[in-house]
Amino acid sequence: MTNGFHYSEITFWYVALGIGFVVVLVVIALLTLLLRLVQDIDNGVIGVRDTLHRVSGNTSATYLIAETASGVDDVLNEGLQHHLFLTRVMTSGAGRPKIGRRA
């Protein structure tokens, strides 16, 4: 007996204190994990927000798509006209190219 307590009672208190210490360590570890997960989620939300802002900036001029398509059609038609002209100039009635012929 020590100070009026039996050795088994003292052992019980040391075991209880040890278990309490382990529980506190586990709680600290779980709270740290929770904080990191919340920070990861916050960073993901910020990334999504930034991406949405960039998308809205990229699509702010979509009204120009029809005008651009019309311009592309015009360029294509002009290119086809040049192709047809060059094909007629390059070939003679016999189907041979005129370039390189000597008169």
Secondary structure, DSSP 8 states (H G I E B T S, - for coil): -BTTB-HHHHHHHHHHHHHHHHHHHHHHHHHHHHHHHHHHHHHHHHHHHHHHHHHHHHTTTGGGHHHHHHHHHHHHHHHHHHHHHHHHHHB-TTS-B-TT---
